[in-house]
Amino acid sequence: MNATGTQTRLSLKNILYASDFSQTAETALPFVKGLSRQYTATVHALHVRTPFYPIVGPEGLPQIMEAEKEQSKLDAQQLNEKLLDVPHRVTVVHGDVWPSVADIVQQQDIDMIVMRARGRSGIAKVALGSVAEEVFRQAACLVLTVGPNVGNNAQRELGMKEILFATDFSGASMRALPYAVSLAQDHQARLTILHVIDKAEAGELVHAEDYVESMLRQLRELVPTDARSECKTNARLETGSAGEKILEVALAEDADLIILGIRGATGYIGAITHLFRSTAHQVLSQAACPVLTIRG
C-alpha cells in the first residue's frame, strides 16, 4: 500500500470483505464494490463459520461433517453471486473470526478491511460488537467500518464529496493524515480537518483569539500545497467532548466519510484510541457514514 507520506497517493490492490450474511453485513457491500471499482482492487470475501459440535455418537459424525461441507459450498456460492460484477475471491472457513481475518490479511496482502459493525443497546450506545472492535484495534491495514446508523442503500457506492479528518496531532493521528489527503484528492472532495479542544483546556487559554487563529492555520497547513488544487480544505476548531463534536461536525458537513487514527491494542482489548476509548466507540457506533480507522 502506498501512503507513507502526505503527498503519496493511496493504492488499494486487495480488499477484504468480512461477511456473516446478516442484513448489517449487506449494508457494507456497496462500499466494497465502490472501492473495488475506484482502485481496480480484488475483493477477498471471507465468511467464518463458527464450529458446531453436536452431541452425537461416532456413527453420526460423517453426516454432520458432510452437512457442514455442503453448507460451506452454499455460503461460497452466495458470496460469489453477490460479487459477480467485481474481481473477487471467496473463502469460507471454520474457526474464530479474528484469527481467520488475520490469516487472510497476511496471506493475500490485504490493504483494507471493510466490515459492518453491529451496535449494542443498553450500555450507552457507545459499545460496538466485540468482533468489530477486535478487528479495527488489531489490524495493521486500513479498516472501513460501516456502523449501525449508516443507511442500507443497495445502490450506494463510496462516492465521497465530504471527508472529515479528526486529529489530535498525535503520532497515530498523523499517520492517518496522508490517507485523508489522498482520498480527498482521488474523489476531488472537500476535506474538513477538525481538532477538538477539551473545555477545561480551552478555559486555561490566556490569549484565546490568537490561539484559535494559530491553530486554524496549523490545521490548514497539514495539507500539502500541491494537493490543495485537487481538494478544498476546511479547518475547524471546536470545544467540548471529542466524540460529540466529531459527530456534530460530520452531520453539519454532511460527511461521507470520517477518518480517525488510532493506537494499536496492547494487552487486554479494552484500553485505547488516540482519542479517549469512549470517543472512538461513540463515533464508530453512532456515525451516519462509514468510519476509516488507521492504526498508529
N, C-alpha and C positions, 0 to 999 in steps of 0.2 A: 504494500500500500504506500502511495506517495502522499505525504503530508507532514513532512518533518520541519518545514519552515513556513513562515506566514505567507510566502509568495509561491509556494508549491501547490499544484492543483491536485485535488483528490482523485484517486483512481480506485475503482471497485471492480475486481475481477470475479470474486466469489462471494455470494451472499447466502447465509444460512437462514432458512425459514423454518422455525420450530413450530410444529402444529400438533394439537391434540384433538383436532376435528370438532372442537367446540365452536359455538357461534362467535365467541370472543376471538378465537384464532382466525376465523374467517375475515374479521374486520381488518386484520393486518395484511391480508393477501393483496389488495390493490396497491399498497405501498411497496410490497415486494416486487410486483410486476413493474411498477413505475420506475423503481431504481434499476431494475434489470435492463429495461429499455434505455434509460438515460445513460447508463455507463457500459452497456453491452456486457453485462455480467451474467455468469451462470448461477442459477438458483439451486442450492442444495437443500432439498426439502427433507426434514427429519421428523419422524414420528417415533416416540419412545413408548413402547407398551410396557405397562407395569407387570412384572412377573406374577403369575397366578398359580397358586399351588393348592388345588382342591384336595380334599381328603378322599383318596381312592386307593384301592388295592393295586398291586403291581400290574394286574391284568388290565386295569383301566388307563394306565399311563400312555400307551401308544395312541389311543383315541384322543386323549387330551392334547398330546403333542401335535397330532395331525390337525386338530381343530385350530390350535394356535398358529400353525404354519399356514393354513388356509386363510385365517383372518389377517395375517400379516400380508399375504398376497393381495387381499381385497383392499387393505389400507394403502398399499403401494399403488394399486390401480387407481384409487380415488385421488391420490395426490398427483399422479401423472395426468389425470383428466383435468385437474384444476390448473395445471401449469403448461398445458399444451402449447400456448402461444408465446412462451419464452424458453430459452435454453435452460434445461434443468436436469438434475439427477435426483433420485429418490432413495432414501434409506429408511428402513423400518427395523428397529432393534428392540430387544427386551432388556430392561435394566432401570437404573435411576437416571433422571433427566440430566443433571449437571455433568456427571462423568461421560455420558453419551454425547452431549453437546461439546464438551472439551475435546473428545476424541476426534469428532468431525472437524472442529476448528483447526486442530493441528494437522490432521491428515490431508485436508483439502485447502489448506492455506486460506482460511476464511477471513475476509476483510470486514464484514459486518454481519451481525446477527439481527434479524427482525423477529420480534415476538410480541404477543399480546399479553398484557398483564391484567389479571382479574382483581378488581377492588374488593375490599372487605368491608362489611358493615360493622357497626358497633365501634369498638376502639378507635374512635376519631377518624375515620375516613383516610387517615394518612398511612395506613398499612397496605402493603402490597402482598400478593401471593408469595410464599416463600421461594418458589421456583424462580419467579421473575427476579426477585432480589438476589438470589444466589448467582444467577447468570450475569446481571449487569454489574454486580460487585466484583466478580472474579474474572470475567472475560477480558483478555488482553486486547481484543479488537473492539471496534465500534459496536454499540448496541442501540438499536432503534426500538423503543418501547411504545406500543400503541395502547394507551390506557383505557380504562372502562368508560371514560366520558367522550372518547373520540367516536364520532358518528359512524354508523355502519352503512356506507355507501359503496355498493359493489362497483360502481363506475369510477370511483375516485382513484386517482393515482397521485404520486407525490409531486404535485405541481406547486412549487414553493415561490411565493411572491413576497412574503413577510417572514423573516427569520429573527428570532430573539436569542441572543447570546448573553447569558448572565455570568458575570465574572466577579471574583473577589481578589484577583491578582495573585492568587496562589500558584504554585508550580503546576498543579493538576489543572487548574483553570486555564493557564496559559497554554498548556498542551492542547486544549480544545480549540483555541483561537484559530489556528490555520484551517481547521475543518469548517469552522463557521464562515471564514472569509472565502474559502474555495467553493462551498455550496452556494453562497450568495453570488459569486461570480458565475458559476455554472448555470444558475437559474435567473441571472440578472435581477436578483431580488434585493429588496431593501433590508439591510442588516441593522437591527437595533442592538446596541451594546449597553447593557444595564449593569449598574453597580448599586447595591443596596447598603445604606448606612444604618447601623443599629441606632435606635432612638437615643440610648444613653451616650453612644459615641458622638452623635450629632450635637447633643447638649453640651459637650465639652469643647466644641469648636469656638475659638475666640474671634476669628475673622471668617465668619461663615460664608459671606458672599465671595470672598477671594478663594476660599477652599472649593466652593461649588464650581466656579469658573475654571479653576486649575484642574479639577477632577474631570470635568466635561471635556476639556482639551486633551487630557491624557487618554480618555476613552476613545476619542476620535482618532488619535494618533496610533491606536493599536492596529488600525487597518493600513497596510502599506499604500503609499501614494499611487503606485501603478495599478492597484486593484480598485481604486475608487471610481474609475471610469466605467467599471462593469457592475458596480453595486453601490447604491446610495447608502450612506451611513447616517444613522441616527443615534446620538448618545443620550442616555437618560440616567439621572441620578435620583434615587428615591430614598426615603427614610421610613423605617419601620421593620416589620417582620419580613425576612428574605423570601420565604415561601409565598406569603400572601402577596407581596409586591410583584414577584415574578409572575404569578397567576393573573394579577390585576393588569400588569403591562401587556402580557400575552393577549388578554381579552381586549384591551383597548386598542392594541395594534393589529388585532385580528391575525395573530401569528399562525403560520402554517407549520412551524417547527420551533421547538425550544432546544437549545444546546447547553449542556452542562458538563463541566469537567469534574470528575470525582476521584477520590483517593481509592486505592485498591484495598481490598479486605485483608485484614491481618488478624489472625486468631478467630475468635467467635464472630459469626456473621452479623452480629448485632451492633457493631460500632462504626459509624463513618461517612462522611462525604466531605467534599471540600466546603460545602455549606453544612449546617447542622444536619444531623441524621433526619430529623423530622422535616426539614426543608426539602431534601431530595425526595423523600417519600410523598410529601404533600404535593409537590409539583408532578411527579410521575403518576400519582393516583387520581389527581383532580384536573389535570390539563385537558383542554378540549382539542389539543393537537398532539401529534407524536412528539416524543422527547428523545433526543440523541444524547447518549452519555459516552464520554471518553474517559477511560481510567488513566490517572496520572501514574 
